[in-house]
Amino acid sequence: MTRATTSPPPSPVPTGLRGRCPACGEGHLFRGFLAFNPACEACGQDFSAFDSADGPAFFVMSITGFVVVGTALWMEFTYEPPVWLHALVAGSLAIGLSLALVRPLKGVLAAVQFANKAEQGRFR
């Protein structure tokens, strides 16, 4: 008997942020940087139905855009740096934040899908 059937599933947000199985909280959700494992190595939960689509990209772009634009405005009004420095800071922030946020957000969206038993929409 798996842990998923003997106890309630773990909270989806912390589980997804850590990249763990949403059913048991033990196994790894990801095989690589963004690829899902076929199944959980701890409880056997099938991950093939998980599809976060463009959700993580939307949230990454929204958060990163807010931070980059806010930082650029603050830098401009406070220090008036040259354009090359704006480009260096904005580029570094955009790339760094995007890489740092995409995997945890994809894990959270997959865990929330599992917790809510989300399925593909179908017309009747």
C-alpha positions as a Markdown table, in Angstrom:
| # | Residue | x | y | z |
|---|---|---|---|---|
| 1 | Met | 0.0 | 0.0 | 0.0 |
| 2 | Thr | 1.4 | 3.4 | -0.9 |
| 3 | Arg | 1.7 | 6.4 | 1.3 |
| 4 | Ala | -0.7 | 8.3 | -1.0 |
| 5 | Thr | -3.5 | 5.9 | 0.1 |
| 6 | Thr | -2.7 | 5.8 | 3.8 |
| 7 | Ser | -2.4 | 9.5 | 4.5 |
| 8 | Pro | -3.6 | 12.8 | 3.1 |
| 9 | Pro | -1.5 | 14.2 | 0.2 |
| 10 | Pro | 1.0 | 16.9 | 1.2 |
| 11 | Ser | 0.3 | 20.6 | 0.6 |
| 12 | Pro | 0.7 | 21.3 | -3.1 |
| 13 | Val | 2.7 | 24.6 | -2.9 |
| 14 | Pro | 5.6 | 23.5 | -0.7 |
| 15 | Thr | 5.7 | 20.2 | -2.4 |
| 16 | Gly | 5.8 | 21.7 | -5.9 |
| 17 | Leu | 8.4 | 24.3 | -4.9 |
| 18 | Arg | 10.7 | 21.5 | -3.8 |
| 19 | Gly | 10.0 | 19.5 | -7.0 |
| 20 | Arg | 8.6 | 16.5 | -5.1 |
| 21 | Cys | 5.8 | 14.1 | -6.0 |
| 22 | Pro | 2.4 | 15.7 | -5.2 |
| 23 | Ala | 0.9 | 12.3 | -4.1 |
| 24 | Cys | 3.5 | 11.3 | -1.5 |
| 25 | Gly | 5.9 | 14.3 | -1.1 |
| 26 | Glu | 8.9 | 11.9 | -1.3 |
| 27 | Gly | 9.8 | 11.1 | -5.0 |
| 28 | His | 11.3 | 13.5 | -7.5 |
| 29 | Leu | 8.9 | 15.3 | -9.9 |
| 30 | Phe | 11.5 | 16.2 | -12.4 |
| 31 | Arg | 13.9 | 14.1 | -14.5 |
| 32 | Gly | 15.9 | 17.0 | -15.8 |
| 33 | Phe | 15.6 | 20.7 | -15.5 |
| 34 | Leu | 12.0 | 20.9 | -16.7 |
| 35 | Ala | 11.1 | 17.4 | -17.9 |
| 36 | Phe | 8.7 | 15.4 | -15.6 |
| 37 | Asn | 9.7 | 11.9 | -14.5 |
| 38 | Pro | 7.4 | 9.3 | -16.0 |
| 39 | Ala | 6.4 | 8.2 | -12.5 |
| 40 | Cys | 7.3 | 8.7 | -8.8 |
| 41 | Glu | 10.1 | 6.4 | -7.7 |
| 42 | Ala | 8.7 | 6.3 | -4.1 |
| 43 | Cys | 4.9 | 5.7 | -4.6 |
| 44 | Gly | 4.6 | 4.9 | -8.3 |
| 45 | Gln | 2.2 | 7.9 | -9.1 |
| 46 | Asp | 2.0 | 8.3 | -12.9 |
| 47 | Phe | 3.1 | 11.8 | -14.0 |
| 48 | Ser | 2.2 | 11.4 | -17.7 |
| 49 | Ala | -1.0 | 13.3 | -17.3 |
| 50 | Phe | 0.7 | 16.4 | -15.8 |
| 51 | Asp | 0.7 | 19.3 | -18.3 |
| 52 | Ser | 1.3 | 22.8 | -17.0 |
| 53 | Ala | 1.3 | 24.2 | -20.5 |
| 54 | Asp | 2.2 | 27.9 | -20.6 |
| 55 | Gly | 1.2 | 28.6 | -17.0 |
| 56 | Pro | 4.8 | 28.7 | -15.6 |
| 57 | Ala | 6.0 | 30.9 | -18.5 |
| 58 | Phe | 3.2 | 33.4 | -17.9 |
| 59 | Phe | 4.0 | 33.7 | -14.2 |
| 60 | Val | 7.7 | 33.9 | -14.9 |
| 61 | Met | 7.3 | 36.7 | -17.4 |
| 62 | Ser | 4.9 | 38.6 | -15.1 |
| 63 | Ile | 7.2 | 38.4 | -12.1 |
| 64 | Thr | 10.4 | 39.0 | -14.0 |
| 65 | Gly | 8.9 | 41.9 | -15.9 |
| 66 | Phe | 7.7 | 43.6 | -12.8 |
| 67 | Val | 11.1 | 43.2 | -11.1 |
| 68 | Val | 13.2 | 44.2 | -14.1 |
| 69 | Val | 11.1 | 47.3 | -14.9 |
| 70 | Gly | 11.0 | 48.3 | -11.3 |
| 71 | Thr | 14.7 | 48.0 | -11.0 |
| 72 | Ala | 15.3 | 49.9 | -14.2 |
| 73 | Leu | 13.1 | 52.8 | -13.1 |
| 74 | Trp | 14.7 | 52.9 | -9.7 |
| 75 | Met | 18.2 | 52.9 | -11.2 |
| 76 | Glu | 17.3 | 55.6 | -13.7 |
| 77 | Phe | 15.7 | 58.0 | -11.2 |
| 78 | Thr | 18.3 | 57.4 | -8.5 |
| 79 | Tyr | 21.6 | 57.1 | -10.4 |
| 80 | Glu | 21.0 | 58.0 | -14.1 |
| 81 | Pro | 23.4 | 55.2 | -15.3 |
| 82 | Pro | 24.4 | 54.8 | -18.9 |
| 83 | Val | 22.3 | 52.7 | -21.3 |
| 84 | Trp | 24.9 | 49.8 | -21.4 |
| 85 | Leu | 24.6 | 49.5 | -17.6 |
| 86 | His | 20.8 | 49.3 | -17.8 |
| 87 | Ala | 21.1 | 46.6 | -20.5 |
| 88 | Leu | 23.6 | 44.6 | -18.4 |
| 89 | Val | 21.5 | 44.8 | -15.2 |
| 90 | Ala | 18.2 | 44.1 | -17.0 |
| 91 | Gly | 19.6 | 41.3 | -19.0 |
| 92 | Ser | 21.2 | 39.6 | -16.0 |
| 93 | Leu | 18.0 | 40.0 | -13.9 |
| 94 | Ala | 15.8 | 38.7 | -16.7 |
| 95 | Ile | 17.9 | 35.6 | -17.4 |
| 96 | Gly | 18.6 | 34.9 | -13.7 |
| 97 | Leu | 15.1 | 35.3 | -12.5 |
| 98 | Ser | 13.6 | 33.3 | -15.4 |
| 99 | Leu | 15.9 | 30.3 | -14.8 |
| 100 | Ala | 15.4 | 30.5 | -11.0 |
| 101 | Leu | 11.6 | 30.7 | -11.2 |
| 102 | Val | 10.5 | 28.4 | -14.0 |
| 103 | Arg | 11.1 | 25.0 | -12.4 |
| 104 | Pro | 9.5 | 25.8 | -9.0 |
| 105 | Leu | 6.5 | 27.4 | -10.7 |
| 106 | Lys | 6.1 | 24.4 | -13.0 |
| 107 | Gly | 6.3 | 22.1 | -9.9 |
| 108 | Val | 3.6 | 24.2 | -8.1 |
| 109 | Leu | 1.3 | 24.2 | -11.1 |
| 110 | Ala | 1.6 | 20.4 | -11.5 |
| 111 | Ala | 1.0 | 19.8 | -7.8 |
| 112 | Val | -2.0 | 22.1 | -7.8 |
| 113 | Gln | -3.3 | 20.2 | -10.9 |
| 114 | Phe | -2.9 | 16.9 | -9.0 |
| 115 | Ala | -4.5 | 18.3 | -5.8 |
| 116 | Asn | -7.6 | 19.6 | -7.7 |
| 117 | Lys | -7.8 | 16.5 | -9.9 |
| 118 | Ala | -7.6 | 18.7 | -13.0 |
| 119 | Glu | -8.3 | 17.0 | -16.4 |
| 120 | Gln | -8.3 | 18.0 | -20.0 |
| 121 | Gly | -11.4 | 19.9 | -20.9 |
| 122 | Arg | -13.8 | 18.1 | -23.3 |
| 123 | Phe | -16.9 | 19.1 | -25.2 |
| 124 | Arg | -19.9 | 16.9 | -24.7 |
